Amino acid sequence: MTIIFFLFAGVGAIVFQTTLSEYFFVWTSARPDAMLLVTLYIAMRRGNEGGLLTGFAMGLLQDILAGGLLGANSLSKGLLGYSTGGLVRDIAGRNWFFMMTLGFFTTAFDVVLWALLSLMFQPDIGISADYWYASLKTIFLNAILAPVFIHLLSGIEDKIIPQSIGVPYPNRS
């Protein structure tokens, strides 16, 4: 049941990325990276391996859908999923500020790594100042949306997938 929920979360991220992100672009002139936000959520819930696999799969789908340098998003999102899964186990508090900071720095890492890989493998294209300006807006938009996405997906998962309640032991007096 958990795998089915994560598959639906991934499909939802793809649908959001390809359709609803255009509305954000009209309002804010920036597009959120829903695939990165779903990768962060699954890494926070399932640890290193779940984050790595989800990040790689979501990044590969993003590379296929967007075109460009194949594998750059898979690498960055896989690394971010793995590192987030390990980081969250060491940090006890999952408050809004932590999630905003996590969304900010992971999106910044994603943007910088994509730019470095693009310069390395496609040096003739170059990177314009407009890319950095649009990326900065995306970084701040993802930082704002990260707590909302994570809490929304967490609430949906808690309602759909029942937690094991267990059998209580009777009190012996």
C-alpha positions in Angstrom: 0.0 0.0 0.0 2.9 2.3 0.8 4.5 1.8 -2.6 1.2 2.5 -4.4 0.9 5.8 -2.4 4.4 6.8 -3.4 3.7 6.0 -7.0 0.6 8.2 -6.9 2.7 10.9 -5.2 5.2 10.7 -8.1 2.5 10.8 -10.7 0.9 13.7 -8.9 4.2 15.5 -9.0 4.6 14.9 -12.7 1.0 16.2 -13.4 1.7 19.2 -11.1 5.0 19.9 -12.8 3.6 19.7 -16.3 0.3 21.5 -15.8 -0.3 23.4 -12.6 3.2 24.9 -12.4 2.2 27.2 -15.3 -0.3 28.9 -13.0 2.6 29.6 -10.6 4.6 31.0 -13.5 1.8 33.4 -14.3 1.5 34.6 -10.7 5.1 34.6 -9.7 7.1 34.2 -12.9 8.7 31.1 -11.3 8.0 27.4 -11.5 8.2 25.2 -8.4 10.1 21.9 -8.7 7.4 19.5 -7.5 9.6 16.5 -8.3 12.2 17.7 -5.9 9.6 18.4 -3.2 8.2 14.9 -3.5 11.8 13.5 -3.4 12.3 15.4 -0.1 9.1 14.1 1.4 9.9 10.5 0.6 13.5 10.9 1.8 12.2 12.3 5.1 9.7 9.4 5.5 11.7 6.5 4.1 15.4 7.3 4.6 18.5 7.2 2.4 17.6 4.4 0.0 14.0 5.6 -0.5 15.2 9.1 -1.2 17.9 7.9 -3.5 15.6 5.8 -5.6 12.8 8.3 -5.7 15.2 11.2 -6.6 16.8 9.2 -9.4 13.5 8.1 -10.8 11.9 11.6 -10.6 15.0 13.2 -12.0 15.1 10.8 -14.9 11.4 11.5 -15.7 12.1 15.2 -15.4 15.1 14.9 -17.8 13.0 12.9 -20.3 10.0 15.3 -20.1 12.1 18.5 -20.3 14.8 17.5 -22.7 18.3 18.9 -22.4 21.1 17.2 -20.6 20.0 13.6 -19.8 21.0 12.5 -16.3 21.6 15.9 -14.7 18.4 16.0 -12.8 18.7 12.3 -11.9 22.1 12.8 -10.4 21.2 15.9 -8.4 17.8 14.7 -7.2 19.3 11.3 -6.3 22.1 12.9 -4.3 19.6 15.2 -2.6 17.3 12.4 -1.7 20.1 10.3 -0.3 21.6 13.2 1.7 18.2 14.3 3.0 17.3 10.8 4.1 20.5 10.7 6.2 20.2 14.2 7.5 16.6 13.9 8.7 17.5 10.8 10.8 20.0 12.9 12.7 17.8 15.9 13.2 14.9 15.3 15.6 12.7 18.4 14.9 10.7 18.6 11.7 9.2 22.0 12.1 8.3 24.5 9.3 11.5 26.5 9.5 13.6 23.3 9.1 11.5 22.3 6.0 11.8 25.8 4.5 15.6 25.7 5.0 15.8 22.2 3.6 13.7 23.3 0.5 15.9 26.4 0.1 19.3 24.6 0.2 18.3 21.5 -1.8 16.8 23.7 -4.6 20.0 25.8 -4.6 22.1 22.7 -4.8 20.0 21.4 -7.6 20.3 24.6 -9.6 24.1 25.0 -9.1 24.8 21.3 -9.9 22.6 21.5 -13.0 24.5 24.7 -14.1 27.9 23.1 -13.5 27.0 19.9 -15.4 25.6 22.0 -18.2 28.8 24.0 -18.4 30.9 20.9 -18.3 29.0 18.9 -21.0 27.5 21.7 -23.1 30.0 24.6 -22.9 28.9 26.1 -26.2 25.4 26.9 -24.8 26.5 28.9 -21.7 24.3 30.1 -18.9 22.6 33.5 -19.1 21.8 35.9 -16.3 18.1 35.2 -16.9 18.7 31.6 -15.8 20.1 32.7 -12.5 17.3 35.2 -11.9 14.6 32.6 -12.7 16.5 30.0 -10.6 16.6 32.4 -7.6 12.8 32.8 -7.8 12.4 29.1 -8.0 14.6 28.6 -5.0 12.5 31.0 -2.9 9.2 29.5 -4.2 10.3 26.0 -3.3 11.4 27.1 0.1 7.9 28.5 0.7 6.1 25.5 -0.8 8.3 22.8 0.9 6.5 22.8 4.3 3.1 22.9 2.6 3.9 20.0 0.3 5.5 17.9 3.0 2.7 18.4 5.5 0.0 17.9 2.8 1.6 14.6 1.6 2.1 13.5 5.2 -1.5 14.1 6.1 -2.7 12.2 3.0 -0.4 9.3 3.8 -1.6 9.1 7.4 -5.2 9.0 6.3 -4.7 6.5 3.5 -2.2 4.1 5.0 -3.2 3.0 8.5 -0.5 2.8 11.1 -0.2 -0.4 13.0 -2.0 0.1 16.3 -0.9 -3.1 17.9 -2.6 -5.1 20.7 -2.4 -3.5 24.1 -1.5 -5.7 27.0 -4.1 -5.9 29.8 -3.3 -4.2 33.1 -2.6 -6.8 35.8 -3.4 -5.6 39.2 
